[in-house]
């Protein structure tokens, strides 16, 4: 299986100018910022220097040209960077963004002045101009993102981090607006915790496509064992994880199930899934779907167990933010008497790339130890088990609060550790500063026991996307 890749972020670049200040600074400033963006891997849409003075904007006509350019590229542009080499004309910038009507994240950057260059021939006053731009954007109702420092050099390390976070924000917005999640089957009857509001999600631009498990298994039962797609899926399973000791009949059922899900996702234009994974499928079909779900998540087509649609939303947001697979786990156990550590666990459908890949921790295909006593071991083959490797971690939980009509979330950063632990399924030990405060927040605010995790630190950019541009109520744990 080829690893999944994330489409590069394309940015619209706006260079602000104001006639009272040296316009030549726009020429050099534009060139510098373009070089920084392109070196960082961004694609850029910006005015040609022949279209306006140095490709900057300050007049009504300049703003109109910029808006028309961005509008013509609306399917490409994921975010906009406004840079101020001098004070900049705040009305031109606000009008250009309003007339383009892109509804994408906007980063406001201002160049720093130098103490020995403060005469009229070379002073920027971008420090002041940034306030005028943000004031007008606020009046126009256009949300925006700020750099860490009020002014900074575009070649500084701080601005590089600002751009990295902004790219995360752009990718999260790109992924969630228009997201289509397939909900296969019904939630476990005992799991009131995974209830959610389709209507609140739809209002946020996220659509849910439902499918009865009976219908999908009907498609599976019509597939011949010799089907070309089934053979290809069998091979893919074998390439993905060790299948030693797994009955061939169980592997064949998994392959057919996977082909049926692939077809459904393609026909319904789905980006991710949340599936009914127990106990009907084990009792009446004879396998667990975990391996297929693990494979999808590993390819960044996130798949959540127990029809946890909101868990899937968190998985998608972070997978698209980082370009790394997300997993859905339980906050499951304390770790000895360390108040800042805990055990995360699932049965498991965790993506292979999140596991340690050496020694006894190497992931393998196995049977479901929890369900085996209920439905029989022979009906529970298909889990992917192993230990999560030591790595940075960001966690995110989204939920629909029907009573208040809001989507809420919490997120934060921590780490997966290599602390000793002997158990089964997919598991890991986590360390989170002030963990007890986080756990109290989860309980006090009625959040679910599931949480999406990703082996990167991406909280700042994700929070900006969910709060500033989607308007969700988010708690950032620090």
C-alpha positions as CSV (number, residue, x, y, z in Angstrom):
1,X,0.0,0.0,0.0
2,X,1.4,3.4,-1.0
3,X,1.4,6.0,1.8
4,X,-1.2,8.7,1.5
5,X,-0.1,12.2,0.8
6,X,-1.7,15.6,1.6
7,X,-2.3,18.1,-1.2
8,X,0.0,21.1,-0.8
9,X,-1.6,24.3,0.6
10,X,-2.1,27.1,-1.9
11,X,-2.0,30.6,-0.5
12,X,-3.3,33.9,-2.0
13,X,-0.7,36.6,-1.3
14,X,-1.8,40.2,-0.7
15,X,0.9,42.9,-0.5
16,X,-0.4,46.1,1.1
17,X,0.9,49.5,0.0
18,X,0.2,53.1,0.9
19,X,1.4,56.1,-1.1
20,X,2.6,58.1,1.9
21,X,5.3,55.5,2.5
22,X,8.1,54.2,0.2
23,X,6.5,51.9,-2.3
24,X,9.9,50.4,-3.1
25,X,9.6,48.5,0.1
26,X,6.7,46.6,-1.5
27,X,8.9,45.4,-4.3
28,X,11.6,44.0,-2.0
29,X,9.1,42.8,0.6
30,X,7.0,40.9,-2.0
31,X,10.1,39.2,-3.3
32,X,11.2,38.1,0.1
33,X,7.8,36.8,1.2
34,X,7.3,34.9,-2.1
35,X,10.7,33.3,-1.6
36,X,9.9,32.2,1.9
37,X,6.5,30.8,0.9
38,X,7.8,28.9,-2.0
39,X,10.7,27.5,0.0
40,X,8.3,26.3,2.7
41,X,6.4,24.3,0.0
42,X,3.4,26.6,-0.5
43,X,1.9,27.3,-3.9
44,X,1.1,30.9,-4.3
45,X,-1.5,33.0,-6.2
46,X,-0.7,36.7,-6.3
47,X,-0.9,39.8,-8.5
48,X,1.7,40.2,-11.2
49,X,4.0,43.2,-10.8
50,X,2.7,44.4,-14.1
51,X,-0.9,44.4,-13.0
52,X,-0.3,46.9,-10.2
53,X,2.6,48.8,-8.7
54,X,5.0,46.0,-7.7
55,X,2.1,43.6,-7.5
56,X,0.8,45.5,-4.4
57,X,-2.7,46.9,-3.7
58,X,-3.7,50.3,-2.4
59,X,-6.5,51.7,-4.6
60,X,-10.1,50.6,-5.4
61,X,-8.9,49.3,-8.8
62,X,-6.0,47.4,-7.3
63,X,-8.4,45.7,-4.8
64,X,-10.8,44.8,-7.6
65,X,-8.0,43.2,-9.6
66,X,-6.8,41.2,-6.6
67,X,-10.4,40.1,-5.8
68,X,-11.0,39.0,-9.4
69,X,-7.7,37.0,-9.4
70,X,-8.6,35.2,-6.2
71,X,-12.1,34.6,-7.4
72,X,-10.8,33.0,-10.5
73,X,-8.7,30.7,-8.4
74,X,-11.2,30.0,-5.6
75,X,-11.0,26.2,-6.1
76,X,-7.2,26.3,-5.5
77,X,-6.7,28.9,-2.7
78,X,-6.8,27.4,0.8
79,X,-5.7,30.5,2.7
80,X,-4.6,34.1,2.3
81,X,-1.5,35.8,3.6
82,X,-1.6,39.6,3.9
83,X,1.8,41.1,4.2
84,X,2.6,44.8,5.0
85,X,6.0,45.9,3.9
86,X,4.8,49.4,4.7
87,X,1.7,50.8,6.4
88,X,-0.6,49.4,3.7
89,X,-4.0,50.7,2.7
90,X,-6.5,49.0,5.0
91,X,-9.5,49.7,2.8
92,X,-8.0,48.1,-0.3
93,X,-7.1,45.0,1.7
94,X,-10.5,44.6,3.3
95,X,-12.3,45.2,0.0
96,X,-10.1,42.7,-1.8
97,X,-10.9,40.0,0.7
98,X,-14.6,40.9,0.8
99,X,-15.0,40.9,-2.9
100,X,-13.1,37.7,-3.4
101,X,-15.5,36.0,-0.9
102,X,-13.3,33.0,-0.3
103,X,-14.1,32.2,3.3
104,X,-10.6,30.9,3.9
105,X,-8.2,31.6,6.8
106,X,-6.3,34.9,6.6
107,X,-2.9,35.5,8.1
108,X,-1.9,39.1,8.8
109,X,1.9,39.8,8.7
110,X,3.7,43.0,9.2
111,X,7.4,43.8,8.6
112,X,9.5,45.2,11.4
113,X,11.2,48.6,11.3
114,X,14.9,49.0,12.0
115,X,16.0,51.7,14.5
116,X,18.6,53.1,12.0
117,X,16.0,53.2,9.2
118,X,13.3,55.5,10.5
119,X,13.5,58.5,8.1
120,X,10.8,59.1,5.6
121,X,12.7,57.3,2.8
122,X,12.8,53.9,4.4
123,X,10.5,53.7,7.5
124,X,7.7,51.2,7.2
125,X,5.1,52.0,9.9
126,X,3.7,48.5,9.4
127,X,3.4,48.2,13.2
128,X,0.7,50.8,13.1
129,X,-0.8,49.7,9.7
130,X,-1.5,46.2,11.0
131,X,-3.9,47.7,13.6
132,X,-5.7,49.6,10.9
133,X,-6.0,46.5,8.7
134,X,-7.3,44.3,11.5
135,X,-9.7,47.0,12.6
136,X,-11.2,47.1,9.1
137,X,-11.4,43.3,8.8
138,X,-13.3,43.2,12.1
139,X,-15.7,45.8,10.7
140,X,-16.1,43.8,7.6
141,X,-16.8,40.6,9.6
142,X,-13.7,38.8,8.1
143,X,-11.9,36.5,10.6
144,X,-8.1,36.5,10.6
145,X,-5.1,35.0,12.3
146,X,-2.2,36.9,13.9
147,X,1.5,36.1,13.9
148,X,3.1,35.4,17.3
149,X,4.9,38.7,17.3
150,X,3.1,41.9,16.1
151,X,5.9,42.5,13.6
152,X,8.6,40.2,12.4
153,X,11.0,39.5,9.6
154,X,9.5,36.9,7.1
155,X,12.8,35.1,7.2
156,X,12.7,34.6,11.0
157,X,12.2,31.3,12.8
158,X,9.1,32.7,14.5
159,X,7.4,33.5,11.2
160,X,8.3,30.0,9.9
161,X,6.4,28.6,12.9
162,X,3.5,31.0,12.2
163,X,3.4,29.7,8.6
164,X,3.5,26.1,9.8
165,X,0.6,26.6,12.2
166,X,-1.3,28.6,9.5
167,X,-0.9,25.7,7.1
168,X,-2.4,23.4,9.7
169,X,-5.4,25.7,10.1
170,X,-5.9,25.8,6.3
171,X,-5.7,22.0,6.0
172,X,-8.2,21.5,8.8
173,X,-10.7,24.0,7.3
174,X,-10.2,22.4,3.8
175,X,-10.9,19.0,5.3
176,X,-13.9,19.8,7.5
177,X,-15.8,22.1,5.2
178,X,-17.5,19.6,2.8
179,X,-16.5,16.5,4.8
180,X,-18.6,13.5,4.1
181,X,-18.6,10.7,6.7
182,X,-20.2,7.3,6.2
183,X,-22.0,5.9,9.2
184,X,-22.2,2.2,8.8
185,X,-24.8,0.5,11.0
186,X,-26.1,1.6,14.4
187,X,-24.2,2.5,17.5
188,X,-23.9,-0.1,20.2
189,X,-27.1,0.0,22.3
190,X,-25.1,0.5,25.5
191,X,-23.1,3.4,24.1
192,X,-25.3,6.5,24.6
193,X,-21.9,8.3,24.8
194,X,-21.6,8.3,21.0
195,X,-24.9,10.0,20.3
196,X,-24.6,13.1,18.1
197,X,-26.5,15.6,16.1
198,X,-26.4,15.3,12.3
199,X,-28.1,18.7,12.0
200,X,-25.4,20.5,13.9
201,X,-22.8,18.8,11.8
202,X,-24.7,19.7,8.6
203,X,-24.8,23.4,9.7
204,X,-21.0,23.2,10.0
205,X,-20.6,21.8,6.5
206,X,-20.2,18.1,7.5
207,X,-22.6,15.6,5.9
208,X,-23.4,12.1,7.2
209,X,-24.3,9.3,4.8
210,X,-25.9,6.3,6.6
211,X,-25.9,2.7,5.5
212,X,-27.6,-0.3,7.1
213,X,-25.1,-3.0,8.0
214,X,-27.5,-5.6,6.6
215,X,-27.3,-3.9,3.1
216,X,-23.5,-3.9,3.1
217,X,-23.4,-7.6,4.1
218,X,-25.9,-8.3,1.3
219,X,-23.3,-6.9,-1.1
220,X,-20.6,-9.1,0.5
221,X,-22.7,-12.2,0.1
222,X,-23.0,-11.7,-3.6
223,X,-19.3,-11.5,-4.2
224,X,-17.6,-14.6,-5.7
225,X,-14.4,-15.7,-4.0
226,X,-12.6,-15.3,-7.3
227,X,-13.5,-11.7,-7.7
228,X,-10.5,-9.7,-8.9
229,X,-11.1,-6.9,-6.3
230,X,-11.4,-9.4,-3.5
231,X,-8.1,-11.0,-4.5
232,X,-6.4,-7.6,-4.6
233,X,-7.8,-6.8,-1.1
234,X,-6.5,-10.1,0.2
235,X,-3.1,-9.3,-1.1
236,X,-3.2,-5.8,0.4
237,X,-4.1,-7.2,3.9
238,X,-1.2,-9.6,3.7
239,X,1.2,-6.7,2.7
240,X,-0.2,-4.5,5.5
241,X,0.2,-6.8,8.5
242,X,1.3,-10.3,9.4
243,X,-1.6,-12.7,9.0
244,X,0.2,-15.8,10.4
245,X,-2.2,-18.1,12.2
246,X,-5.4,-16.4,10.8
247,X,-7.8,-18.9,9.1
248,X,-8.0,-18.3,5.3
249,X,-11.8,-18.2,5.6
250,X,-11.7,-15.3,8.0
251,X,-9.2,-13.4,5.7
252,X,-11.5,-14.0,2.7
253,X,-14.5,-12.5,4.7
254,X,-12.3,-9.5,5.6
255,X,-11.3,-8.9,2.0
256,X,-14.9,-9.0,0.8
257,X,-16.0,-6.7,3.6
258,X,-13.2,-4.3,2.6
259,X,-14.2,-4.3,-1.1
260,X,-17.8,-3.6,-0.2
261,X,-16.8,-0.6,2.0
262,X,-14.5,0.7,-0.7
263,X,-17.3,0.6,-3.3
264,X,-19.7,2.3,-1.0
265,X,-17.2,5.1,-0.2
266,X,-16.5,5.6,-3.9
267,X,-20.2,5.7,-4.9
268,X,-21.1,8.0,-2.0
269,X,-18.1,10.3,-2.3
270,X,-17.1,9.6,1.3
271,X,-13.9,10.9,3.0
272,X,-14.1,8.9,6.2
273,X,-16.2,6.3,8.1
274,X,-17.6,5.3,11.5
275,X,-18.7,1.7,11.7
276,X,-20.8,-0.7,13.8
277,X,-18.1,-3.1,14.9
278,X,-19.8,-5.3,17.5
279,X,-21.5,-7.7,18.0
280,X,-23.8,-8.3,15.0
281,X,-21.0,-8.5,12.5
282,X,-19.2,-11.1,14.7
283,X,-22.3,-13.2,15.4
284,X,-23.7,-13.3,11.9
285,X,-20.7,-12.7,9.6
286,X,-17.9,-14.1,11.6
287,X,-15.1,-11.5,11.7
288,X,-14.3,-8.1,13.1
289,X,-13.8,-5.2,10.7
290,X,-10.8,-3.7,12.6
291,X,-8.1,-4.6,10.0
292,X,-10.0,-2.9,7.2
293,X,-10.6,0.2,9.4
294,X,-6.9,0.3,10.4
295,X,-5.9,0.2,6.7
296,X,-8.2,3.0,5.9
297,X,-7.0,5.2,8.7
298,X,-3.4,4.5,7.8
299,X,-4.2,5.9,4.3
300,X,-5.7,9.0,6.0
301,X,-9.3,7.9,5.2
302,X,-10.0,7.9,9.0
303,X,-12.3,5.2,10.3
304,X,-13.8,5.3,13.8
305,X,-15.2,2.3,15.7
306,X,-18.6,2.0,17.5
307,X,-20.2,4.4,15.0
308,X,-18.5,7.3,16.8
309,X,-19.0,9.9,14.2
310,X,-17.7,12.8,16.3
311,X,-14.6,10.8,17.1
312,X,-14.2,10.4,13.4
313,X,-14.4,14.2,13.0
314,X,-11.5,14.6,15.4
315,X,-9.5,11.9,13.6
316,X,-10.0,13.6,10.2
317,X,-9.1,17.1,11.5
318,X,-5.7,15.9,12.9
319,X,-4.9,13.5,10.1
320,X,-5.3,16.3,7.5
321,X,-3.5,18.8,9.8
322,X,-0.4,16.6,10.2
323,X,-0.4,14.3,7.2
324,X,-0.1,11.4,9.7
325,X,-2.7,8.8,10.6
326,X,-5.0,9.5,13.6
327,X,-6.3,6.8,15.9
328,X,-9.4,6.7,18.1
329,X,-8.7,5.4,21.6
330,X,-10.3,5.1,25.0
331,X,-9.0,7.1,28.0
332,X,-8.9,3.7,29.7
333,X,-6.7,3.3,32.8
334,X,-4.6,5.1,35.3
335,X,-0.8,4.3,35.1
336,X,0.3,3.2,38.6
337,X,0.3,6.3,40.9
338,X,1.6,8.8,38.4
339,X,-1.2,11.5,38.2
340,X,0.1,12.8,34.9
341,X,0.1,9.4,33.1
342,X,-2.6,7.2,31.8
343,X,-3.3,4.2,29.6
344,X,-5.0,4.6,26.2
345,X,-6.5,1.5,24.6
346,X,-8.7,0.0,21.9
347,X,-9.4,-3.5,20.7
348,X,-8.0,-2.5,18.1
349,X,-8.3,-0.8,14.7
350,X,-5.4,1.6,15.3
351,X,-3.5,2.5,12.1
352,X,-0.2,0.5,11.7
353,X,2.0,3.6,11.5
354,X,1.2,4.6,15.1
355,X,2.5,1.3,16.5
356,X,6.0,0.4,17.5
357,X,7.5,-1.8,14.8
358,X,10.2,-3.8,16.5
359,X,10.3,-6.9,18.7
360,X,7.2,-8.1,20.5
361,X,5.5,-4.7,19.9
362,X,5.4,-5.2,16.2
363,X,1.7,-5.0,15.1
364,X,0.0,-8.2,14.0
365,X,-3.5,-9.4,13.0
366,X,-5.1,-11.3,15.9
367,X,-8.4,-12.2,17.5
368,X,-10.6,-10.0,19.7
369,X,-10.0,-11.0,23.4
370,X,-12.9,-9.0,24.8
371,X,-15.6,-10.3,22.5
372,X,-14.3,-13.9,22.1
373,X,-16.1,-15.1,25.3
374,X,-19.4,-13.8,24.0
375,X,-19.4,-14.7,20.3
376,X,-16.6,-17.3,20.1
377,X,-12.9,-16.9,19.2
378,X,-13.5,-18.2,15.7
379,X,-15.8,-15.3,15.0
380,X,-13.4,-12.5,16.2
381,X,-10.4,-12.6,13.9
382,X,-9.4,-9.3,12.5
383,X,-8.0,-7.0,15.2
384,X,-4.6,-5.2,14.7
385,X,-2.8,-5.4,18.0
386,X,0.4,-3.9,19.3
387,X,1.9,-1.1,21.3
388,X,1.9,2.6,20.3
389,X,5.4,3.8,19.9
390,X,6.9,6.6,22.0
391,X,6.2,9.9,20.2
392,X,4.7,13.4,20.6
393,X,0.9,13.4,20.8
394,X,-2.0,15.8,20.2
395,X,-5.4,14.7,21.4
396,X,-8.8,16.1,20.2
397,X,-12.4,15.3,21.1
398,X,-15.3,16.9,19.4
399,X,-18.9,16.6,20.5
400,X,-22.3,18.1,19.5
401,X,-24.0,19.8,22.5
402,X,-27.7,19.6,21.3
403,X,-29.0,21.5,24.4
404,X,-26.9,24.6,23.6
405,X,-26.9,24.1,19.8
406,X,-23.1,24.2,19.7
407,X,-20.2,21.9,18.7
408,X,-17.7,21.7,21.5
409,X,-14.2,20.3,21.7
410,X,-11.2,20.0,23.8
411,X,-7.6,19.4,22.7
412,X,-4.1,19.6,23.9
413,X,-0.6,18.1,23.6
414,X,1.3,15.4,25.5
415,X,3.4,12.4,24.6
416,X,3.3,8.6,24.2
417,X,5.9,7.1,26.5
418,X,7.8,3.8,26.6
419,X,6.8,3.1,30.2
420,X,6.5,-0.7,30.7
421,X,3.0,-2.2,30.3
422,X,1.7,-5.7,29.5
423,X,-1.8,-5.9,28.2
424,X,-3.6,-6.8,24.9
425,X,-5.2,-5.0,22.0
426,X,-3.8,-1.7,20.8
427,X,-2.4,0.3,23.7
428,X,0.0,2.9,24.9
429,X,1.0,5.0,27.9
430,X,0.6,8.8,27.7
431,X,2.0,11.6,29.7
432,X,0.0,14.9,29.9
433,X,0.9,17.8,32.1
434,X,-1.9,18.6,34.6
435,X,-3.7,15.4,33.4
436,X,-6.1,15.4,36.4
437,X,-7.3,18.9,35.4
438,X,-8.0,17.6,31.9
439,X,-9.9,14.6,33.3
440,X,-12.0,16.8,35.5
441,X,-12.8,19.0,32.5
442,X,-13.9,15.9,30.5
443,X,-16.1,14.7,33.3
444,X,-17.5,18.1,34.3
445,X,-18.5,18.9,30.7
446,X,-19.9,15.5,29.7
447,X,-17.4,14.6,27.1
448,X,-17.1,11.0,25.8
449,X,-14.6,8.4,26.8
450,X,-13.2,8.2,23.2
451,X,-10.5,10.6,22.1
452,X,-8.7,11.0,18.7
453,X,-4.9,11.0,19.0
454,X,-2.2,11.9,16.5
455,X,1.6,11.4,16.8
456,X,2.5,15.1,16.3
457,X,2.2,18.4,18.1
458,X,-0.4,20.4,16.1
459,X,-2.8,21.9,18.7
460,X,-2.3,25.6,18.0
461,X,-3.2,25.4,14.3
462,X,-6.1,23.0,14.9
463,X,-7.6,25.2,17.7
464,X,-7.4,28.3,15.4
465,X,-9.3,26.4,12.7
466,X,-12.0,25.2,15.0
467,X,-12.5,28.4,16.9
468,X,-11.7,31.3,14.7
469,X,-13.1,30.0,11.4
470,X,-15.7,27.4,12.4
471,X,-16.9,29.1,15.6
472,X,-16.8,25.9,17.8
473,X,-16.4,26.2,21.6
474,X,-12.9,24.7,22.3
475,X,-11.0,24.2,25.5
476,X,-7.2,24.1,25.0
477,X,-5.6,22.2,27.8
478,X,-2.3,23.7,29.0
